[in-house]
């Protein structure tokens, strides 16, 4: 028993840090699943828009299948539990929606257009 107490005292800050990180992570997961489906979908769509813009900036025009594949792989790693229940066709439709939104942003915002074009000139 004294050995256990000694180990806990010697590693207090490590144990405290791990418990804090696990608690924060658990709280965020709880809030995500507690959120209504509409809110979850809005979070995924916002992430998809960001991922599509980054892929467009990184790879430029004419690489649609490559960008879709990369965004899908990132989606699987970011949202593994949702990726198990969402079909690729549904995912592809959401990506198409994000592409449409990105095009609207490019039409409305010259800074965003310049930013994406400069990224694709690499």
FENVENDA-V729017 format. One record per backbone hydrogen bond with DSSP energy under -1.0 kcal/mol. NH is the residue of the N-H (numbers start at 1). CO is the residue of the C=O. E is the energy in kcal/mol with one decimal. If there is no record, write none. Layout:
BEGIN
NH_CO_E / NH_CO_E
END
This chain:
BEGIN
5_1_-2.1 / 6_2_-2.2 / 7_3_-2.3 / 8_4_-2.3 / 9_5_-2.5 / 10_6_-2.6 / 11_7_-1.8 / 12_9_-1.2 / 15_11_-2.8 / 16_12_-3.1 / 17_13_-2.4 / 18_14_-2.5 / 19_15_-2.5 / 20_16_-2.3 / 21_17_-2.5 / 22_18_-2.6 / 23_19_-2.2 / 24_20_-2.5 / 25_21_-2.6 / 26_22_-2.6 / 27_23_-2.4 / 28_24_-2.3 / 29_25_-2.2 / 30_26_-2.6 / 31_27_-2.5 / 32_28_-2.1 / 33_29_-2.5 / 34_30_-2.1 / 35_31_-1.4 / 40_36_-2.2 / 41_37_-2.7 / 42_38_-2.2 / 43_39_-2.2 / 44_40_-2.3 / 45_41_-2.8 / 46_42_-2.3 / 47_43_-2.2 / 48_44_-2.8 / 49_45_-2.4 / 50_46_-1.9 / 51_47_-2.7 / 52_48_-3.0 / 53_49_-2.4 / 54_50_-2.4 / 55_51_-2.4 / 56_52_-2.5 / 57_53_-2.5 / 58_54_-2.4 / 59_55_-2.9 / 60_56_-2.0 / 67_63_-2.7 / 68_64_-2.7 / 69_65_-2.4 / 70_66_-2.4 / 71_67_-2.8 / 72_68_-2.5 / 73_69_-2.3 / 74_70_-2.2 / 75_71_-2.4 / 76_72_-2.5 / 77_73_-1.8 / 78_74_-2.3 / 79_75_-3.4 / 83_79_-2.5 / 84_80_-1.1 / 85_82_-1.0 / 86_82_-1.9 / 91_87_-2.2 / 92_88_-2.8 / 93_89_-2.0 / 94_90_-2.2 / 95_91_-2.3 / 96_92_-2.4 / 97_93_-2.3 / 98_94_-2.3 / 99_95_-2.6 / 100_96_-2.3 / 101_97_-2.3 / 102_98_-2.5 / 103_99_-2.5 / 104_100_-2.0 / 105_101_-2.3 / 106_102_-2.4 / 107_103_-2.0 / 108_104_-1.9 / 109_105_-2.5 / 113_109_-1.9 / 114_110_-2.7 / 115_111_-2.5 / 116_112_-2.5 / 117_113_-2.6 / 118_114_-2.4 / 119_115_-1.4 / 120_116_-1.6
END
